[in-house]
Amino acid sequence: MPTPSRASQQITQRKQDHIDAMLQDAQIERNQSEFSALRLMHRGLPECDIKQIHTATQFLNKPIAFPFLIASMTGGAAQNLGQINRHLAEAAEACQVPMAVGSQRAMMLDSAAKQTFALRQYAPTVPLIANLGAVQLNYGFGVDEAKRAIETLEADALYLHLNPLQEIIQPEGDTNFLGLADKIHQLSQQIDVPIILKEVGAGLAPQDIELGLQAGIQHFDLAGRGGTSWSRIEAHRADNPLGFTFQDWGLTTLEALKLSQPYQKNAFFIASGGIRNGIDMIKAVIMGGRLCGVAAPLLKPALSSTEQVVDCIEQFKQEFTTAQFLLGIQNMDDLHLNNALFIPNM
Ligand SMILES: Cc1cc2nc3c(=O)[nH]c(=O)nc-3n(C[C@H](O)[C@H](O)[C@H](O)COP(=O)(O)O)c2cc1C
């Protein structure tokens, strides 16, 4: 058994390895989101003024500027990981968008890692989301760890990420996913903020949503395939060919969105995985995503500065607003499940 500090060092090293892999292998980005196959109904007479396009919405009872979410990435006992989180948090506040952090498991073992998740000081007004791996509920984590994760971030919600494919490829992966729905249900009754169930790039199936709903969960981040491939990232770390074989496994974000539509009345869906510009975003919103999570495109800007993250988010916003204007939709709420905005197959 590693000592606590060894275990924490391992987790921090893993977070660094993930970033290095992403910077070194361009094919971790799969470019297979299939958003481009959906065609939008351009309007030549949009009957609206771009200055009055209303993109604002609410998330976790807080106003946000447009339906964008800085998706979970990192945190851990290393200076660059802390810097990334600070840049992301400052940009979240500047742009008035929510932000989620990467897994907080490292901070349970090392107080140095905890600092990198103390982000409320940089983002006082926007929704912040804490994050733990759901599978850790089968490996000793419970309500205490969840409360510590939430308190450190002063979070508005807790992500429990579901990553069975990633754990299988990881040499040190935790692969017992038995009985988790029950434990998620118990946990949800003992904490004060909503739990959001999230995949990490292979998508949630309708059966997962049903299990989640039965466990009292109302928020889901579909995190489909098409963008960052975690299987491929872990294949590099583990030198495990299985990770390359499974690099395109899973439901695309579009497939997951389509399959989530029967549950739209009972749940709040976040679309993420392969969302690369404001046009992808608007398609995901029309398909039922109330928010769009973006991870990989923010990594390089976050390694650099807060301003670069702000520029990247503002570009998404400009693209989203332009697309909304060209569809002739003044209010963001009128995008939701509005299938008439797609060109039907001829
Ligand atoms: C560098 C990096 C680190 C990530 N770390 C986590 C994590 O710790 N926990 C988590 O739930 N998701 C994590 N993710 C997954 C993302 O939140 C997201 O679900 C996935 O990357 C798909 O989005 P994308 O295609 O926009 O990158 C990470 C993504 C990146 C790029």
Ligand as a Chemical Component Dictionary entry (heavy atoms), coordinates in Angstrom:
data_LIG
# 
_chem_comp.id                   LIG 
_chem_comp.type                 NON-POLYMER 
_chem_comp.pdbx_formal_charge   0 
_chem_comp.three_letter_code    LIG 
# 
loop_
_chem_comp_atom.comp_id 
_chem_comp_atom.atom_id 
_chem_comp_atom.alt_atom_id 
_chem_comp_atom.type_symbol 
_chem_comp_atom.charge 
_chem_comp_atom.model_Cartn_x 
_chem_comp_atom.model_Cartn_y 
_chem_comp_atom.model_Cartn_z 
_chem_comp_atom.pdbx_ordinal 
LIG C1  C1  C 0 -6.882  17.908 -19.265 1  
LIG C2  C2  C 0 -8.231  17.334 -18.914 2  
LIG C3  C3  C 0 -8.441  16.819 -17.649 3  
LIG C4  C4  C 0 -9.693  16.293 -17.286 4  
LIG N1  N1  N 0 -9.893  15.852 -16.001 5  
LIG C5  C5  C 0 -11.143 15.472 -15.618 6  
LIG C6  C6  C 0 -11.427 15.134 -14.256 7  
LIG O1  O1  O 0 -10.543 15.163 -13.397 8  
LIG N2  N2  N 0 -12.687 14.790 -13.912 9  
LIG C7  C7  C 0 -13.694 14.756 -14.850 10 
LIG O2  O2  O 0 -14.848 14.491 -14.489 11 
LIG N3  N3  N 0 -13.451 15.034 -16.146 12 
LIG C8  C8  C 0 -12.221 15.392 -16.546 13 
LIG N4  N4  N 0 -11.976 15.716 -17.861 14 
LIG C9  C9  C 0 -13.041 15.434 -18.855 15 
LIG C10 C10 C 0 -13.784 16.654 -19.333 16 
LIG O3  O3  O 0 -14.443 17.289 -18.268 17 
LIG C11 C11 C 0 -14.799 16.323 -20.453 18 
LIG O4  O4  O 0 -15.835 15.495 -19.949 19 
LIG C12 C12 C 0 -14.162 15.620 -21.634 20 
LIG O5  O5  O 0 -12.832 16.050 -21.825 21 
LIG C13 C13 C 0 -14.941 15.866 -22.924 22 
LIG O6  O6  O 0 -14.937 17.234 -23.263 23 
LIG P1  P1  P 0 -14.001 17.863 -24.423 24 
LIG O7  O7  O 0 -14.190 17.013 -25.647 25 
LIG O8  O8  O 0 -14.505 19.276 -24.590 26 
LIG O9  O9  O 0 -12.594 17.815 -23.943 27 
LIG C14 C14 C 0 -10.738 16.267 -18.245 28 
LIG C15 C15 C 0 -10.512 16.790 -19.536 29 
LIG C16 C16 C 0 -9.290  17.329 -19.876 30 
LIG C17 C17 C 0 -9.120  17.878 -21.269 31 
# 
loop_
_chem_comp_bond.comp_id 
_chem_comp_bond.atom_id_1 
_chem_comp_bond.atom_id_2 
_chem_comp_bond.value_order 
_chem_comp_bond.pdbx_ordinal 
LIG C1  C2  SING 1  
LIG C2  C3  SING 2  
LIG C2  C16 DOUB 3  
LIG C3  C4  DOUB 4  
LIG C4  N1  SING 5  
LIG C4  C14 SING 6  
LIG N1  C5  DOUB 7  
LIG C5  C6  SING 8  
LIG C5  C8  SING 9  
LIG C6  O1  DOUB 10 
LIG C6  N2  SING 11 
LIG N2  C7  SING 12 
LIG C7  O2  DOUB 13 
LIG C7  N3  SING 14 
LIG N3  C8  DOUB 15 
LIG C8  N4  SING 16 
LIG N4  C9  SING 17 
LIG N4  C14 SING 18 
LIG C9  C10 SING 19 
LIG C10 O3  SING 20 
LIG C10 C11 SING 21 
LIG C11 O4  SING 22 
LIG C11 C12 SING 23 
LIG C12 O5  SING 24 
LIG C12 C13 SING 25 
LIG C13 O6  SING 26 
LIG O6  P1  SING 27 
LIG P1  O7  DOUB 28 
LIG P1  O8  SING 29 
LIG P1  O9  SING 30 
LIG C14 C15 DOUB 31 
LIG C15 C16 SING 32 
LIG C16 C17 SING 33 
# 
